[in-house]
Amino acid sequence: MRVISGKARGLKLNAPKNDDVRPTTDRVKESLFNMINSYMIDSDILDLFAGTGSLGIECLSRNANKCVFVDKSKESINIIKSNIKKARVENESTVLNLDFKSAINSLALKNEKFDVIFMDPPYYKNMFNDALLAVDENKLLKEDGIIVVEHDTIDKFPNNVGRLYKSREKKYGNTTITFYKVEE
């Protein structure tokens, strides 16, 4: 697992010792960032279910303004913090050791809004709809922003969740990336 492009290009990131966290593969990450690169410069990023922090760090490496990393696992938080330090992006990073609902509520109370929101929750836990709905209800996504959901290909997603609509879907074997935007 490494940073693909930008200031920290080629940096190898720390990964967990167990299989509880599934970092996004380099192939999927490279394709994903080719699709969303126009969102990166000076953007505000939310990496929910951050795991290793790989996606948020990739954004910061590509000149994102800031990233909020959220994970409820203490082990993941320790890995995220070590990767942030390794990538030298401490000043642009905020790390929250909270479950996604508490984090979303906390961010909403601070009136935070994001250009890109990554969601890569544990597979087979059915947290996607709850997370999408909470993001929409709390208006965390900027009007021209995008939500990127990484999930198992067998999971089917609704075309609409609140004000959000499914704008695109891309399959990579057992992994699918689904994109949501705010309806205009």
Backbone as a chain_set.jsonl record, in Angstrom:
{"seq": "MRVISGKARGLKLNAPKNDDVRPTTDRVKESLFNMINSYMIDSDILDLFAGTGSLGIECLSRNANKCVFVDKSKESINIIKSNIKKARVENESTVLNLDFKSAINSLALKNEKFDVIFMDPPYYKNMFNDALLAVDENKLLKEDGIIVVEHDTIDKFPNNVGRLYKSREKKYGNTTITFYKVEE", "coords": {"N": [[0.847, -1.172, 0.0], [0.64, 2.116, -0.982], [1.301, 5.667, -1.49], [0.097, 7.106, -4.39], [0.382, 9.404, -6.031], [1.499, 12.873, -6.259], [2.749, 15.038, -3.594], [3.648, 13.153, -1.684], [4.267, 10.968, -3.16], [4.86, 7.536, -3.843], [5.385, 6.835, -1.228], [5.416, 4.345, 1.213], [2.782, 3.066, 3.066], [1.744, 2.286, 6.43], [0.148, -0.757, 7.338], [-2.578, -2.676, 8.744], [-2.133, -5.532, 10.937], [-3.967, -7.55, 10.876], [-6.952, -8.924, 9.263], [-9.123, -7.251, 9.531], [-9.281, -4.698, 8.5], [-9.564, -3.603, 5.202], [-7.5, -2.396, 3.076], [-7.778, -0.147, 0.292], [-6.952, -1.36, -2.864], [-3.974, -0.687, -4.808], [-4.473, -0.608, -7.573], [-7.257, -0.139, -7.787], [-7.366, 2.259, -6.379], [-5.78, 3.967, -7.964], [-7.291, 4.101, -10.356], [-9.671, 5.173, -9.312], [-8.792, 7.722, -8.394], [-8.068, 8.869, -10.798], [-10.582, 9.347, -11.807], [-11.678, 11.196, -9.991], [-9.93, 13.29, -9.722], [-10.215, 16.001, -10.393], [-11.537, 17.085, -8.259], [-9.727, 17.485, -6.227], [-7.791, 19.706, -5.664], [-7.348, 22.16, -3.236], [-9.48, 21.154, -1.727], [-11.864, 20.028, 0.76], [-11.831, 17.197, 2.691], [-13.522, 14.26, 3.806], [-12.881, 11.335, 5.386], [-14.531, 8.773, 6.13], [-14.798, 5.823, 8.14], [-12.035, 5.287, 8.013], [-9.872, 3.46, 8.253], [-6.815, 2.788, 7.304], [-6.196, 5.295, 6.551], [-5.395, 5.779, 4.033], [-6.808, 6.751, 1.696], [-7.534, 9.418, 2.351], [-4.978, 10.477, 2.853], [-3.863, 10.223, 0.326], [-5.386, 12.157, -0.994], [-4.511, 14.498, 0.349], [-1.862, 14.47, -0.426], [-2.237, 15.16, -3.028], [-2.775, 17.845, -2.987], [-5.123, 18.564, -1.545], [-7.017, 20.605, 0.71], [-7.624, 20.014, 3.45], [-8.135, 17.147, 5.625], [-10.459, 15.145, 7.331], [-10.208, 12.402, 9.289], [-11.953, 9.515, 10.168], [-12.558, 6.919, 12.412], [-13.689, 4.15, 14.33], [-12.154, 2.229, 15.519], [-9.514, 1.721, 17.718], [-7.026, 0.632, 17.049], [-6.947, 1.13, 14.272], [-6.972, 3.944, 14.358], [-4.459, 4.453, 15.497], [-2.814, 3.497, 13.422], [-3.589, 5.23, 11.35], [-2.72, 7.709, 12.414], [0.056, 7.219, 12.502], [0.579, 6.937, 9.766], [-0.162, 9.47, 8.814], [1.779, 11.031, 10.028], [4.072, 9.921, 8.847], [3.634, 10.676, 6.195], [3.843, 13.339, 6.468], [1.69, 15.18, 6.854], [0.435, 16.33, 9.011], [-0.498, 18.902, 9.759], [-2.647, 19.379, 8.11], [-4.524, 17.582, 8.857], [-7.157, 16.038, 10.727], [-8.043, 13.834, 13.257], [-10.515, 11.631, 14.238], [-11.622, 9.558, 16.738], [-14.201, 7.991, 16.641], [-17.515, 6.524, 16.295], [-19.256, 6.362, 13.139], [-21.766, 7.75, 13.17], [-21.692, 9.418, 15.453], [-19.485, 10.972, 14.748], [-20.394, 12.249, 12.398], [-22.53, 13.75, 13.452], [-21.089, 15.424, 15.219], [-19.433, 16.839, 13.407], [-21.402, 18.136, 11.929], [-22.486, 19.848, 13.856], [-20.408, 21.63, 14.034], [-20.691, 22.864, 11.69], [-19.361, 21.86, 9.433], [-18.429, 21.229, 6.054], [-17.957, 19.248, 3.124], [-15.99, 18.577, 0.188], [-15.333, 16.122, -0.902], [-16.337, 12.965, 0.145], [-15.355, 10.013, 1.52], [-16.449, 6.681, 1.841], [-15.953, 3.673, 3.236], [-17.054, 1.364, 4.649], [-17.022, -1.498, 6.95], [-17.435, -4.492, 5.169], [-20.523, -6.211, 4.598], [-21.92, -5.239, 6.79], [-23.993, -3.55, 6.469], [-24.019, -0.71, 6.734], [-24.026, 1.308, 4.928], [-26.392, 2.64, 3.845], [-27.344, 3.942, 6.167], [-25.161, 5.606, 6.737], [-24.989, 7.178, 4.385], [-27.515, 8.435, 4.472], [-27.295, 9.848, 6.922], [-25.191, 11.624, 6.322], [-26.436, 13.107, 4.304], [-28.75, 14.157, 5.642], [-27.521, 15.784, 7.517], [-26.306, 17.556, 5.915], [-23.549, 17.483, 5.063], [-22.149, 17.26, 2.705], [-20.861, 19.346, 0.233], [-22.625, 21.348, -2.179], [-21.641, 20.899, -4.8], [-20.148, 18.679, -4.433], [-18.86, 15.249, -3.984], [-19.64, 11.892, -3.117], [-17.9, 8.988, -2.378], [-18.274, 5.649, -2.439], [-16.968, 2.641, -1.417], [-17.435, -0.756, -1.957], [-18.543, -4.22, -1.634], [-19.086, -5.994, -4.622], [-21.469, -7.46, -4.748], [-23.27, -6.04, -3.24], [-26.081, -3.994, -3.584], [-27.042, -0.73, -4.457], [-29.303, 1.966, -3.716], [-30.836, 4.175, -6.139], [-31.408, 6.702, -5.241], [-30.879, 8.489, -2.215], [-32.266, 10.28, 0.134], [-31.481, 13.577, -0.658], [-29.489, 12.808, -2.303], [-28.128, 11.367, -5.282], [-27.339, 8.497, -7.244], [-24.591, 8.755, -9.211], [-22.723, 7.407, -10.688], [-21.178, 4.214, -11.297], [-18.591, 1.9, -10.822], [-17.028, -1.11, -11.537], [-14.637, -3.368, -10.161], [-13.731, -6.279, -10.317], [-14.387, -8.006, -7.397], [-14.85, -5.704, -6.029], [-16.648, -2.671, -5.927], [-17.064, 0.717, -6.862], [-19.163, 3.259, -5.968], [-20.662, 6.298, -6.813], [-22.043, 9.215, -5.394], [-23.966, 12.189, -5.682], [-25.252, 15.495, -4.883], [-28.605, 16.17, -5.609], [-29.623, 18.537, -8.008]], "CA": [[0.0, 0.0, 0.0], [1.499, 3.289, -1.117], [0.714, 6.884, -2.049], [0.286, 6.961, -5.829], [0.755, 10.626, -6.74], [1.589, 14.101, -5.485], [3.896, 15.349, -2.736], [4.113, 11.965, -0.948], [4.272, 9.876, -4.135], [5.738, 6.404, -3.612], [5.518, 6.548, 0.193], [4.738, 3.128, 1.676], [1.99, 3.32, 4.267], [1.586, 1.175, 7.358], [-1.112, -1.486, 7.201], [-2.857, -3.479, 9.938], [-1.598, -6.897, 10.945], [-5.063, -8.512, 10.709], [-7.807, -8.732, 8.082], [-10.303, -6.441, 9.844], [-9.256, -3.525, 7.621], [-9.203, -3.96, 3.839], [-7.077, -1.188, 2.362], [-8.074, -0.081, -1.135], [-5.781, -1.791, -3.631], [-3.371, 0.369, -5.627], [-5.132, -0.568, -8.883], [-8.548, 0.529, -7.62], [-7.096, 3.637, -5.95], [-5.298, 4.723, -9.117], [-8.438, 4.338, -11.231], [-10.57, 6.079, -8.593], [-8.279, 9.091, -8.383], [-8.156, 9.388, -12.162], [-11.958, 9.804, -11.997], [-12.07, 12.298, -9.105], [-8.801, 14.202, -9.543], [-10.632, 17.403, -10.517], [-12.069, 17.509, -6.96], [-8.67, 17.466, -5.213], [-7.078, 20.93, -5.299], [-7.982, 23.015, -2.228], [-10.742, 20.568, -1.289], [-12.02, 19.544, 2.126], [-12.086, 15.768, 2.551], [-13.938, 13.463, 4.955], [-12.59, 9.913, 5.187], [-15.265, 7.976, 7.119], [-14.315, 4.429, 8.156], [-10.753, 5.565, 7.352], [-9.004, 2.282, 8.221], [-5.388, 3.13, 7.346], [-6.058, 6.694, 6.155], [-4.793, 5.782, 2.695], [-7.523, 7.598, 0.733], [-7.38, 10.807, 2.759], [-3.58, 10.866, 2.657], [-3.71, 10.39, -1.124], [-5.961, 13.471, -1.309], [-3.61, 15.539, 0.859], [-0.685, 14.433, -1.291], [-2.646, 15.793, -4.287], [-3.094, 19.25, -2.706], [-6.373, 18.866, -0.848], [-6.85, 21.598, 1.767], [-7.621, 19.335, 4.747], [-8.873, 15.886, 5.679], [-10.892, 14.632, 8.624], [-10.175, 10.938, 9.288], [-12.84, 8.994, 11.208], [-12.641, 5.474, 12.59], [-13.979, 3.846, 15.734], [-11.158, 1.271, 15.997], [-8.304, 2.332, 18.276], [-5.891, 0.164, 16.248], [-6.961, 1.911, 13.024], [-6.582, 5.323, 14.679], [-2.999, 4.454, 15.663], [-2.226, 3.342, 12.083], [-3.849, 6.491, 10.641], [-1.813, 8.728, 12.96], [1.438, 6.935, 12.07], [0.66, 7.224, 8.329], [-0.208, 10.93, 8.665], [3.119, 11.518, 10.401], [4.988, 9.448, 7.814], [3.384, 11.475, 4.989], [4.071, 14.748, 6.843], [0.473, 15.964, 6.597], [-0.211, 16.539, 10.314], [-1.166, 20.207, 9.843], [-3.867, 19.364, 7.297], [-5.283, 16.403, 9.264], [-7.867, 15.905, 11.998], [-8.367, 12.418, 13.444], [-11.591, 11.432, 15.207], [-11.837, 8.168, 17.152], [-15.637, 7.942, 16.913], [-18.314, 5.803, 15.312], [-19.608, 7.299, 12.069], [-22.91, 8.602, 13.513], [-21.21, 10.451, 16.375], [-18.596, 11.86, 13.99], [-21.235, 13.058, 11.506], [-23.231, 14.73, 14.298], [-20.094, 16.384, 15.7], [-19.036, 17.68, 12.278], [-22.556, 18.98, 11.584], [-22.573, 20.903, 14.875], [-19.353, 22.603, 13.713], [-21.043, 23.362, 10.362], [-18.361, 21.403, 8.463], [-18.916, 20.786, 4.74], [-16.859, 18.579, 2.436], [-16.03, 18.42, -1.262], [-15.269, 14.684, -1.174], [-16.539, 12.106, 1.314], [-15.097, 8.599, 1.261], [-17.078, 5.713, 2.747], [-15.521, 2.304, 2.988], [-17.349, 0.667, 5.904], [-16.817, -2.951, 6.922], [-18.371, -5.193, 4.293], [-21.573, -7.043, 5.188], [-22.46, -4.667, 8.022], [-25.144, -2.747, 6.064], [-23.925, 0.649, 7.272], [-24.0, 2.257, 3.822], [-27.579, 3.499, 3.775], [-27.366, 4.805, 7.352], [-24.11, 6.616, 6.589], [-25.409, 8.105, 3.323], [-28.645, 9.216, 4.978], [-26.799, 10.772, 7.95], [-24.441, 12.675, 5.624], [-27.402, 13.959, 3.617], [-29.583, 14.87, 6.616], [-26.687, 16.787, 8.179], [-25.801, 18.429, 4.843], [-22.086, 17.528, 5.134], [-21.588, 17.322, 1.358], [-21.076, 20.604, -0.478], [-23.558, 21.195, -3.306], [-20.962, 20.358, -5.982], [-19.249, 17.629, -3.96], [-19.084, 13.866, -4.387], [-19.432, 10.824, -2.138], [-17.295, 7.811, -2.996], [-18.536, 4.489, -1.588], [-16.328, 1.404, -1.853], [-18.206, -1.849, -1.379], [-18.529, -5.497, -2.32], [-19.884, -5.928, -5.852], [-22.803, -8.052, -4.571], [-24.145, -5.045, -2.614], [-26.806, -3.127, -4.52], [-27.327, 0.553, -3.845], [-30.451, 2.675, -4.299], [-30.518, 5.3, -7.02], [-31.541, 7.929, -4.463], [-30.918, 8.465, -0.75], [-32.528, 11.684, 0.461], [-31.182, 14.468, -1.786], [-28.36, 12.241, -3.043], [-28.435, 10.44, -6.37], [-26.207, 7.703, -7.727], [-24.17, 9.357, -10.467], [-21.846, 6.516, -11.448], [-20.74, 2.994, -10.622], [-17.477, 1.273, -11.538], [-16.705, -2.405, -10.936], [-13.265, -3.888, -10.229], [-13.822, -7.623, -9.744], [-15.272, -8.089, -6.229], [-15.002, -4.367, -5.451], [-17.34, -1.672, -6.74], [-17.072, 2.093, -6.372], [-20.401, 3.94, -6.323], [-20.544, 7.734, -6.588], [-23.273, 9.952, -5.15], [-23.91, 13.655, -5.708], [-26.478, 16.144, -4.431], [-29.485, 16.529, -6.725], [-29.72, 19.992, -8.216]], "C": [[0.892, 1.234, 0.0], [0.687, 4.479, -1.605], [1.075, 6.901, -3.525], [0.83, 8.224, -6.497], [0.897, 11.793, -5.772], [2.84, 14.2, -4.638], [4.488, 14.113, -2.063], [4.213, 10.735, -1.864], [5.308, 8.799, -3.785], [5.899, 6.01, -2.151], [4.74, 5.283, 0.552], [4.061, 3.42, 3.002], [1.913, 2.069, 5.132], [0.21, 0.557, 7.184], [-1.339, -2.305, 8.472], [-2.303, -4.898, 9.794], [-2.691, -7.949, 10.737], [-5.906, -8.161, 9.484], [-9.041, -7.89, 8.352], [-10.416, -5.22, 8.941], [-8.804, -3.99, 6.244], [-8.788, -2.692, 3.107], [-7.429, -1.279, 0.873], [-6.814, -0.453, -1.909], [-5.258, -0.642, -4.49], [-4.071, 0.508, -6.969], [-6.462, 0.186, -8.804], [-8.335, 1.997, -7.265], [-6.648, 4.495, -7.129], [-6.441, 5.069, -10.063], [-9.405, 5.342, -10.602], [-10.075, 7.516, -8.669], [-8.181, 9.679, -9.785], [-9.548, 9.965, -12.412], [-12.289, 11.047, -11.174], [-10.979, 13.351, -8.927], [-9.2, 15.674, -9.606], [-11.199, 17.953, -9.197], [-10.97, 17.808, -5.932], [-8.142, 18.824, -4.76], [-7.93, 21.809, -4.381], [-9.314, 22.464, -1.713], [-10.681, 20.156, 0.18], [-12.542, 18.111, 2.035], [-12.562, 15.181, 3.874], [-13.711, 12.001, 4.602], [-13.244, 9.139, 6.33], [-14.778, 6.53, 7.034], [-12.909, 4.398, 7.551], [-9.782, 4.387, 7.319], [-7.537, 2.61, 8.399], [-5.157, 4.612, 7.042], [-5.529, 6.869, 4.742], [-5.48, 6.748, 1.724], [-7.383, 9.08, 1.081], [-5.965, 11.321, 2.555], [-3.289, 11.064, 1.171], [-4.245, 11.76, -1.546], [-5.038, 14.598, -0.869], [-2.338, 15.612, 0.028], [-0.958, 15.158, -2.611], [-3.197, 17.205, -4.065], [-4.497, 19.54, -2.207], [-6.041, 19.826, 0.295], [-6.711, 20.941, 3.14], [-8.372, 18.02, 4.634], [-9.209, 15.556, 7.125], [-10.983, 13.117, 8.477], [-11.02, 10.444, 10.45], [-12.75, 7.472, 11.228], [-12.912, 5.198, 14.058], [-12.97, 2.88, 16.34], [-9.903, 1.994, 16.486], [-7.069, 1.904, 17.482], [-5.802, 0.939, 14.939], [-6.517, 3.343, 13.269], [-5.071, 5.425, 14.83], [-2.288, 4.339, 14.316], [-2.394, 4.633, 11.282], [-2.87, 7.568, 11.107], [-0.375, 8.488, 12.506], [1.608, 7.226, 10.582], [0.627, 8.724, 8.047], [1.172, 11.517, 8.969], [4.135, 11.156, 9.327], [4.867, 10.299, 6.543], [3.596, 12.976, 5.225], [2.886, 15.652, 6.499], [-0.298, 16.233, 7.893], [-1.014, 17.836, 10.358], [-2.484, 20.26, 9.077], [-4.843, 18.275, 7.756], [-5.944, 16.56, 10.627], [-8.281, 14.443, 12.097], [-9.404, 12.297, 14.552], [-11.779, 9.949, 15.487], [-13.284, 8.032, 17.626], [-16.317, 6.993, 15.934], [-18.842, 6.834, 14.311], [-20.758, 8.227, 12.427], [-22.489, 9.735, 14.442], [-20.332, 11.458, 15.647], [-19.413, 12.791, 13.095], [-21.968, 14.126, 12.31], [-22.284, 15.815, 14.792], [-19.677, 17.358, 14.598], [-20.162, 18.624, 11.871], [-22.713, 20.125, 12.576], [-21.541, 21.998, 14.641], [-19.57, 23.223, 12.339], [-19.985, 23.028, 9.307], [-19.056, 20.948, 7.187], [-17.718, 20.262, 3.969], [-17.099, 18.487, 0.933], [-16.068, 16.946, -1.655], [-15.437, 13.941, 0.145], [-16.321, 10.671, 0.876], [-15.806, 7.761, 2.302], [-16.629, 4.322, 2.328], [-15.76, 1.502, 4.262], [-17.073, -0.827, 5.799], [-17.878, -3.61, 6.036], [-19.343, -6.02, 5.126], [-22.13, -6.497, 6.503], [-23.661, -3.767, 7.737], [-25.161, -1.351, 6.688], [-24.061, 1.71, 6.185], [-25.182, 3.202, 3.819], [-27.649, 4.453, 4.954], [-26.354, 5.935, 7.216], [-24.494, 7.64, 5.525], [-26.529, 9.019, 3.805], [-28.186, 10.245, 6.014], [-26.012, 11.923, 7.317], [-25.405, 13.642, 4.955], [-28.215, 14.79, 4.608], [-28.81, 15.996, 7.304], [-26.004, 17.73, 7.197], [-24.276, 18.613, 4.912], [-21.436, 17.656, 3.763], [-21.902, 18.678, 0.732], [-21.919, 20.336, -1.719], [-22.907, 20.588, -4.545], [-19.966, 19.251, -5.619], [-19.632, 16.234, -4.433], [-18.819, 12.926, -3.211], [-18.939, 9.603, -2.898], [-17.481, 6.647, -2.03], [-17.86, 3.268, -2.193], [-17.042, 0.251, -1.163], [-18.038, -3.129, -2.192], [-19.483, -5.417, -3.51], [-21.282, -6.518, -5.679], [-23.783, -7.086, -3.901], [-24.778, -4.166, -3.685], [-27.228, -1.855, -3.791], [-28.521, 1.222, -4.512], [-29.982, 3.813, -5.194], [-30.564, 6.623, -6.274], [-31.547, 7.624, -2.971], [-31.067, 9.917, -0.325], [-32.324, 12.549, -0.773], [-30.071, 13.932, -2.672], [-28.841, 11.326, -4.167], [-27.159, 9.725, -6.813], [-25.822, 8.231, -9.101], [-23.33, 8.422, -11.328], [-21.504, 5.3, -10.605], [-19.652, 2.351, -11.472], [-17.082, 0.007, -10.803], [-15.254, -2.795, -11.191], [-13.29, -5.273, -9.586], [-14.832, -7.65, -8.614], [-15.532, -6.743, -5.567], [-15.715, -3.457, -6.442], [-17.223, -0.319, -6.051], [-18.354, 2.736, -6.893], [-20.276, 5.401, -5.912], [-21.933, 8.341, -6.391], [-22.993, 11.446, -5.174], [-25.236, 14.193, -5.179], [-27.305, 16.517, -5.647], [-29.623, 18.042, -6.801], [-31.151, 20.441, -8.257]], "O": [[1.771, 1.389, 0.848], [-0.445, 4.337, -2.067], [2.241, 6.727, -3.877], [1.642, 8.138, -7.418], [0.472, 11.717, -4.619], [3.851, 13.551, -4.906], [5.704, 14.03, -1.89], [4.24, 9.601, -1.386], [6.461, 9.099, -3.477], [6.484, 4.968, -1.854], [3.556, 5.163, 0.238], [4.672, 3.945, 3.933], [2.004, 0.946, 4.638], [-0.769, 1.253, 6.918], [-0.387, -2.596, 9.198], [-2.046, -5.384, 8.692], [-2.388, -9.108, 10.454], [-5.601, -7.213, 8.76], [-9.926, -7.812, 7.5], [-11.52, -4.76, 8.649], [-7.794, -4.682, 6.115], [-9.64, -1.984, 2.572], [-7.382, -2.355, 0.277], [-5.736, 0.078, -1.64], [-6.008, 0.264, -4.853], [-4.247, 1.624, -7.459], [-6.756, 1.038, -9.644], [-9.03, 2.875, -7.778], [-7.095, 5.634, -7.272], [-6.546, 6.207, -10.52], [-9.896, 6.248, -11.275], [-10.846, 8.427, -8.972], [-8.21, 10.901, -9.932], [-9.693, 10.95, -13.135], [-13.095, 11.871, -11.605], [-11.1, 14.219, -8.063], [-8.585, 16.507, -8.941], [-11.325, 19.168, -9.044], [-11.268, 18.34, -4.862], [-8.056, 19.063, -3.555], [-9.068, 22.153, -4.7], [-10.183, 23.235, -1.307], [-9.609, 19.965, 0.754], [-13.557, 17.845, 1.391], [-12.068, 15.554, 4.938], [-14.279, 11.491, 3.636], [-12.618, 8.876, 7.357], [-14.388, 6.07, 5.961], [-12.625, 3.577, 6.678], [-8.937, 4.327, 6.426], [-7.058, 2.7, 9.53], [-4.058, 5.128, 7.249], [-5.248, 7.988, 4.312], [-4.803, 7.484, 1.006], [-7.14, 9.904, 0.199], [-5.768, 12.461, 2.135], [-2.549, 11.975, 0.8], [-3.627, 12.444, -2.361], [-4.807, 15.545, -1.62], [-1.799, 16.696, -0.195], [-0.045, 15.699, -3.235], [-3.992, 17.698, -4.865], [-5.014, 20.638, -2.416], [-4.911, 19.85, 0.784], [-5.799, 21.264, 3.902], [-9.136, 17.796, 3.695], [-8.371, 15.669, 8.02], [-11.738, 12.609, 7.649], [-10.842, 10.888, 11.584], [-12.852, 6.82, 10.189], [-12.428, 5.917, 14.932], [-12.931, 2.724, 17.561], [-9.307, 2.783, 15.753], [-6.165, 2.709, 17.261], [-4.717, 1.359, 14.535], [-5.764, 3.901, 12.472], [-4.463, 6.38, 14.345], [-1.277, 5.004, 14.088], [-1.461, 5.08, 10.614], [-2.262, 8.257, 10.288], [0.336, 9.434, 12.164], [2.661, 7.71, 10.167], [1.312, 9.198, 7.141], [1.661, 12.389, 8.25], [4.961, 11.983, 8.94], [5.868, 10.605, 5.896], [3.535, 13.775, 4.291], [3.051, 16.734, 5.936], [-1.523, 16.351, 7.881], [-2.101, 17.866, 10.935], [-3.339, 21.097, 9.367], [-5.875, 18.065, 7.12], [-5.371, 17.134, 11.554], [-8.808, 13.876, 11.14], [-9.205, 12.792, 15.661], [-12.064, 9.172, 14.576], [-13.564, 7.966, 18.823], [-15.772, 6.689, 14.873], [-18.871, 8.031, 14.6], [-20.74, 9.392, 12.03], [-22.883, 10.884, 14.24], [-20.421, 12.66, 15.898], [-19.149, 13.992, 13.045], [-22.023, 15.284, 11.895], [-22.634, 16.995, 14.785], [-19.581, 18.562, 14.833], [-19.913, 19.775, 11.511], [-23.037, 21.247, 12.185], [-21.761, 23.154, 15.002], [-18.748, 24.01, 11.87], [-19.743, 23.818, 8.394], [-20.135, 20.357, 7.231], [-16.602, 20.755, 4.127], [-18.229, 18.341, 0.467], [-16.742, 16.564, -2.611], [-14.769, 14.245, 1.134], [-17.003, 10.168, -0.017], [-15.779, 8.073, 3.492], [-16.895, 3.866, 1.215], [-14.816, 1.018, 4.888], [-16.91, -1.361, 4.702], [-19.067, -3.314, 6.149], [-19.013, -6.469, 6.224], [-22.757, -7.243, 7.255], [-24.287, -3.268, 8.673], [-26.21, -0.874, 7.119], [-24.198, 2.894, 6.495], [-25.01, 4.42, 3.794], [-27.972, 5.629, 4.787], [-26.652, 7.085, 7.54], [-24.34, 8.842, 5.741], [-26.497, 10.228, 3.576], [-28.638, 11.39, 5.989], [-26.155, 13.072, 7.734], [-25.219, 14.857, 5.026], [-28.355, 16.0, 4.43], [-29.379, 17.037, 7.634], [-25.223, 18.595, 7.592], [-23.771, 19.733, 4.832], [-20.296, 18.108, 3.661], [-23.055, 19.108, 0.702], [-21.922, 19.223, -2.245], [-23.557, 19.835, -5.271], [-19.065, 18.929, -6.393], [-20.595, 16.056, -5.18], [-17.9, 13.138, -2.42], [-19.495, 9.233, -3.933], [-16.918, 6.647, -0.935], [-18.135, 2.898, -3.335], [-17.235, 0.264, 0.053], [-17.471, -3.122, -3.284], [-20.563, -4.836, -3.407], [-22.201, -6.119, -6.394], [-24.996, -7.284, -3.983], [-24.095, -3.661, -4.576], [-27.707, -1.901, -2.658], [-28.735, 1.074, -5.715], [-28.883, 4.343, -5.031], [-29.85, 7.562, -6.625], [-32.137, 6.641, -2.522], [-30.117, 10.697, -0.411], [-32.92, 12.292, -1.818], [-29.745, 14.543, -3.69], [-29.83, 10.608, -4.022], [-26.06, 10.277, -6.76], [-26.612, 8.17, -10.043], [-23.227, 8.607, -12.54], [-21.534, 5.342, -9.375], [-19.777, 2.268, -12.693], [-16.83, 0.032, -9.599], [-14.715, -2.586, -12.278], [-12.908, -5.42, -8.426], [-16.007, -7.353, -8.828], [-16.342, -6.649, -4.646], [-15.425, -3.47, -7.638], [-17.277, -0.22, -4.825], [-18.605, 2.759, -8.098], [-19.84, 5.707, -4.803], [-22.873, 8.025, -7.121], [-21.935, 11.907, -4.747], [-26.212, 13.455, -5.042], [-26.793, 17.103, -6.601], [-29.727, 18.727, -5.784], [-31.42, 21.631, -8.424]]}, "num_chains": 1, "name": "protein.A"}
